[in-house]
Amino acid sequence: MKTLNDIKQDMSALYDELRSGAVELKTASELANVAGKYLKAEQLELAKEIFLKQMAPPRAVLSLPQEPEQLTNQGVTHEH
């Protein structure tokens, strides 16, 4: 998978090739279109991750008792 820097480098090289005449305008246009779609897909994936993070319920923080006897006696009723 390409990174943002990879796409920027590819588009920069494509621009240079277009200016020098090494690549046709139609080909450059199609490649730029594909790169734009790739970037849009990545943008949507990032937005989804951010949205899901904001929607996640906060996790409860558990605290352990200081004394071991609190663990065995806390909330326990003995009925016979």
C-alpha positions as semicolon CSV with decimal commas, in nm:
position;residue;x (nm);y (nm);z (nm)
1;M;0,000;0,000;0,000
2;K;0,128;0,342;-0,091
3;T;0,178;0,617;0,162
4;L;0,089;0,981;0,116
5;N;0,455;1,056;0,048
6;D;0,464;0,784;-0,221
7;I;0,162;0,939;-0,395
8;K;0,317;1,287;-0,375
9;Q;0,641;1,159;-0,525
10;D;0,455;0,972;-0,800
11;M;0,249;1,278;-0,889
12;S;0,558;1,499;-0,889
13;A;0,738;1,258;-1,122
14;L;0,428;1,237;-1,342
15;Y;0,414;1,616;-1,363
16;D;0,780;1,630;-1,467
17;E;0,724;1,360;-1,730
18;L;0,418;1,543;-1,861
19;R;0,609;1,870;-1,891
20;S;0,896;1,701;-2,073
21;G;0,659;1,526;-2,312
22;A;0,753;1,177;-2,192
23;V;0,390;1,096;-2,109
24;E;0,071;1,185;-2,291
25;L;-0,180;1,421;-2,133
26;K;-0,455;1,156;-2,140
27;T;-0,235;0,903;-1,956
28;A;-0,128;1,163;-1,698
29;S;-0,490;1,263;-1,646
30;E;-0,597;0,902;-1,589
31;L;-0,311;0,839;-1,345
32;A;-0,393;1,158;-1,153
33;N;-0,758;1,051;-1,141
34;V;-0,663;0,711;-0,994
35;A;-0,436;0,880;-0,738
36;G;-0,720;1,112;-0,639
37;K;-0,955;0,819;-0,587
38;Y;-0,695;0,641;-0,378
39;L;-0,647;0,949;-0,160
40;K;-1,024;0,992;-0,119
41;A;-1,056;0,629;-0,006
42;E;-0,779;0,682;0,249
43;Q;-0,946;1,003;0,369
44;L;-1,276;0,821;0,421
45;E;-1,103;0,539;0,610
46;L;-0,936;0,790;0,843
47;A;-1,266;0,972;0,901
48;K;-1,432;0,639;0,983
49;E;-1,161;0,554;1,238
50;I;-1,195;0,895;1,403
51;F;-1,575;0,865;1,411
52;L;-1,566;0,517;1,563
53;K;-1,316;0,629;1,827
54;Q;-1,546;0,914;1,929
55;M;-1,848;0,682;1,944
56;A;-1,678;0,416;2,158
57;P;-1,807;0,411;2,515
58;P;-1,549;0,501;2,777
59;R;-1,389;0,202;2,942
60;A;-1,437;0,152;3,314
61;V;-1,130;0,180;3,531
62;L;-1,103;-0,103;3,780
63;S;-0,943;-0,045;4,116
64;L;-0,824;-0,323;4,340
65;P;-0,875;-0,310;4,719
66;Q;-0,576;-0,226;4,933
67;E;-0,617;-0,509;5,184
68;P;-0,663;-0,874;5,080
69;E;-0,943;-0,919;5,337
70;Q;-1,148;-0,650;5,160
71;L;-1,148;-0,871;4,852
72;T;-1,302;-1,168;5,034
73;N;-1,552;-0,973;5,247
74;Q;-1,666;-0,707;5,005
75;G;-2,025;-0,750;4,892
76;V;-2,054;-1,109;5,009
77;T;-2,341;-1,213;5,232
78;H;-2,348;-1,546;5,405
79;E;-2,692;-1,690;5,453
80;H;-2,745;-2,033;5,602
